Amino acid sequence: MLDAVLLSLNGDCSDIVRYPPSKYGGIISLQVRNRPEVLAQITERLTRYLSGQSDREHYRGKLLLVEAHRIRIRGAV
């Protein structure tokens, strides 16, 4: 198990089969999808979320899919 939170712009990291969240301290995948104009919104949403959830254990074994209008959280499989 890698004791780190992985932050990625690479959509492949949101593949829970290749990157099972249970093997990481958490995975945060920024869902830009070839739309760089949403990056500021995504960054702001993630920053607000991180400030409200500062406990590292909150992220362990989870995949957070950060989009401009929402954050989806998938638990470990």
C-alpha positions as YAML, in Angstrom:
chain: A
units: angstrom
residues:
- id: 1
  name: MET
  ca: [0.00, 0.00, 0.00]
- id: 2
  name: LEU
  ca: [1.31, 3.42, -0.93]
- id: 3
  name: ASP
  ca: [0.68, 5.91, 1.89]
- id: 4
  name: ALA
  ca: [0.09, 8.93, -0.31]
- id: 5
  name: VAL
  ca: [-2.81, 10.72, -1.94]
- id: 6
  name: LEU
  ca: [-2.40, 10.59, -5.70]
- id: 7
  name: LEU
  ca: [-3.53, 13.73, -7.54]
- id: 8
  name: SER
  ca: [-3.84, 13.33, -11.28]
- id: 9
  name: LEU
  ca: [-4.96, 15.05, -14.45]
- id: 10
  name: ASN
  ca: [-4.65, 11.71, -16.21]
- id: 11
  name: GLY
  ca: [-8.06, 10.11, -16.71]
- id: 12
  name: ASP
  ca: [-6.49, 6.65, -16.51]
- id: 13
  name: CYS
  ca: [-6.07, 7.08, -12.76]
- id: 14
  name: SER
  ca: [-9.84, 7.01, -12.36]
- id: 15
  name: ASP
  ca: [-9.86, 3.39, -13.57]
- id: 16
  name: ILE
  ca: [-10.49, 1.52, -10.30]
- id: 17
  name: VAL
  ca: [-9.43, -1.80, -11.84]
- id: 18
  name: ARG
  ca: [-5.96, -0.54, -12.80]
- id: 19
  name: TYR
  ca: [-5.65, 1.76, -9.80]
- id: 20
  name: PRO
  ca: [-7.67, 0.27, -6.92]
- id: 21
  name: PRO
  ca: [-8.29, 3.02, -4.35]
- id: 22
  name: SER
  ca: [-7.68, 0.54, -1.52]
- id: 23
  name: LYS
  ca: [-3.98, 0.48, -2.45]
- id: 24
  name: TYR
  ca: [-3.55, 4.24, -2.00]
- id: 25
  name: GLY
  ca: [-3.95, 6.84, 0.67]
- id: 26
  name: GLY
  ca: [-6.54, 8.21, -1.79]
- id: 27
  name: ILE
  ca: [-6.81, 9.14, -5.43]
- id: 28
  name: ILE
  ca: [-8.00, 12.54, -6.63]
- id: 29
  name: SER
  ca: [-8.68, 12.67, -10.35]
- id: 30
  name: LEU
  ca: [-9.29, 16.08, -11.92]
- id: 31
  name: GLN
  ca: [-11.81, 15.54, -14.72]
- id: 32
  name: VAL
  ca: [-10.71, 18.14, -17.25]
- id: 33
  name: ARG
  ca: [-11.54, 16.01, -20.34]
- id: 34
  name: ASN
  ca: [-9.88, 18.23, -22.95]
- id: 35
  name: ARG
  ca: [-11.68, 21.29, -21.60]
- id: 36
  name: PRO
  ca: [-8.91, 23.42, -20.08]
- id: 37
  name: GLU
  ca: [-11.36, 26.29, -19.54]
- id: 38
  name: VAL
  ca: [-12.89, 24.37, -16.58]
- id: 39
  name: LEU
  ca: [-9.58, 23.91, -14.76]
- id: 40
  name: ALA
  ca: [-10.06, 27.06, -12.64]
- id: 41
  name: GLN
  ca: [-13.52, 25.86, -11.52]
- id: 42
  name: ILE
  ca: [-12.19, 22.39, -10.75]
- id: 43
  name: THR
  ca: [-9.28, 23.80, -8.77]
- id: 44
  name: GLU
  ca: [-11.59, 26.07, -6.77]
- id: 45
  name: ARG
  ca: [-14.01, 23.21, -6.01]
- id: 46
  name: LEU
  ca: [-11.16, 20.94, -4.91]
- id: 47
  name: THR
  ca: [-9.57, 23.66, -2.75]
- id: 48
  name: ARG
  ca: [-12.88, 24.25, -0.93]
- id: 49
  name: TYR
  ca: [-13.34, 20.53, -0.42]
- id: 50
  name: LEU
  ca: [-9.80, 20.02, 0.90]
- id: 51
  name: SER
  ca: [-10.17, 22.88, 3.38]
- id: 52
  name: GLY
  ca: [-13.30, 21.24, 4.80]
- id: 53
  name: GLN
  ca: [-11.79, 17.74, 4.86]
- id: 54
  name: SER
  ca: [-8.28, 18.15, 6.21]
- id: 55
  name: ASP
  ca: [-8.03, 14.72, 7.88]
- id: 56
  name: ARG
  ca: [-5.91, 12.47, 5.67]
- id: 57
  name: GLU
  ca: [-7.83, 9.39, 6.76]
- id: 58
  name: HIS
  ca: [-10.91, 10.80, 5.01]
- id: 59
  name: TYR
  ca: [-9.21, 10.10, 1.65]
- id: 60
  name: ARG
  ca: [-7.75, 6.66, 2.37]
- id: 61
  name: GLY
  ca: [-9.11, 4.03, -0.01]
- id: 62
  name: LYS
  ca: [-11.30, 6.50, -1.90]
- id: 63
  name: LEU
  ca: [-11.38, 7.84, -5.43]
- id: 64
  name: LEU
  ca: [-12.51, 11.45, -5.77]
- id: 65
  name: LEU
  ca: [-13.59, 12.49, -9.25]
- id: 66
  name: VAL
  ca: [-13.44, 16.28, -9.28]
- id: 67
  name: GLU
  ca: [-15.57, 17.96, -11.94]
- id: 68
  name: ALA
  ca: [-16.40, 21.63, -12.41]
- id: 69
  name: HIS
  ca: [-19.89, 21.22, -10.93]
- id: 70
  name: ARG
  ca: [-19.44, 18.34, -8.43]
- id: 71
  name: ILE
  ca: [-17.15, 15.88, -6.68]
- id: 72
  name: ARG
  ca: [-18.05, 12.21, -6.90]
- id: 73
  name: ILE
  ca: [-16.57, 9.85, -4.34]
- id: 74
  name: ARG
  ca: [-16.14, 6.14, -4.85]
- id: 75
  name: GLY
  ca: [-15.13, 3.89, -2.00]
- id: 76
  name: ALA
  ca: [-12.68, 1.05, -2.08]
- id: 77
  name: VAL
  ca: [-13.65, -2.04, -4.06]
...
